[in-house]
Amino acid sequence: MRKKSLTSLDLAKLAGVSSATISRAFSASSSMRPETRTRIRALADEHGFRPNSMARSLNNSESRLVALVYNTVANPAEGEGLDELTHLLQGQERMPLVLCCANHEDRTQLMRIASTYQVDHFVLYSDAVTIDDAVGIFRTAIPIIASAEPLDGRALFAVSLEGAAATKEIVDHLVQQGRQRFVYLSGRASSHVDKQRQAWFSQGMALHGLSFQVVEHGDYSYDSGFKESALLLRRMQPDALICANDLMAIGGRDAAAALGLQVPKDLAIIGHDGVALAAWDSHSITTIMPPAGAVSAALADLIALPRSAPTEQRVIECIVRWGTSTEQRLAQ
């Protein structure tokens, strides 16, 4: 037979304190003497008491749940970001509710189900979901946008990347080496992130009177990077392959090797995101990326703000992580 659970009133009697003190002992935001909190939690462990967070959320209108709306965590960039942000949220005693939208038939229904849990915040990573749809569904939650969709004047919390300077650094370096034949392997045509990355390169190349000779389309996967790069390299001879993410860049490097091309002598390859496996010696992709942990830290900071805080947009400058897929730029 299941043992009857101890109530907060029972624990208050055991500890000789009020029920309000019991509630504060299990609240991350409340202040109390450390020794009192420790004593109450030790008694709770001894008697098997666990606070009812859902009931507490009804009392103070705060669930401490954060909905994280991703495309897919199978993508290393999203998976690594999720791992970082989850640890930061857990440090704030908040619980993530993860939604993977890319391959879900009804993304709006998925978000509607999540919204019934009364989440306090939602972070929109997925560019498969529009800001307006997400805000309309998570009506009572505070939105934080990280999908690269333009805000267009909407007063929302947002974390965005600026990669124009890092991209110019790479383009200048490649042009200095005499490279002129640039091609681009995109992800999804509808992706705001992809459009942004392609635009950074187009701007940097325009300063040298250059433009992409061709733009091909992948889907952010290794397989599409290998297949599309192989097809492209069989019909033309570019000397710089720019990929919308690191996975496709790794696929492009393997395709070049299969066709007998030397990287970077015959072909320089550049990716985006800075995922861990792109830095492995077997891949060593030069990539444009935010500083390690910067995006997750900014998101966690915004989530920790009081609900009354005015909206703000944080912009993170990208950097270049050099690999052997391009000749190394010497430090100046």
Secondary structure, 3 states (H helix, E strand, C coil): CCCCCCCHHHHHHHHCCCHHHHHHHCCCCCCCCHHHHHHHHHHHHHHCCCCCHHHHHHHHCCCCEEEEEECCCCCHHHHHHHHHHHHHHHHCCCEEEEEECCCCCCHHHHHHHHHCCCCCEEEECCCCCCHHHHHHHCCCCEEEECCCCCCCCCCCEEEEEECHHHHHHHHHHHHHCCCCCEEEEECCCCCHHHHHHHHHHHHHHHCCCCCCCEEEECCCCHHHHHHHHHHHHHHCCCCEEEECCHHHHHHHHHHHHHCCCCCCCCCEEEEECCCHHHHCCCCCCEEEECCCCHHHHHHHHHHHCCCCCCCCEEEEECEEECCCCCCCCCCC
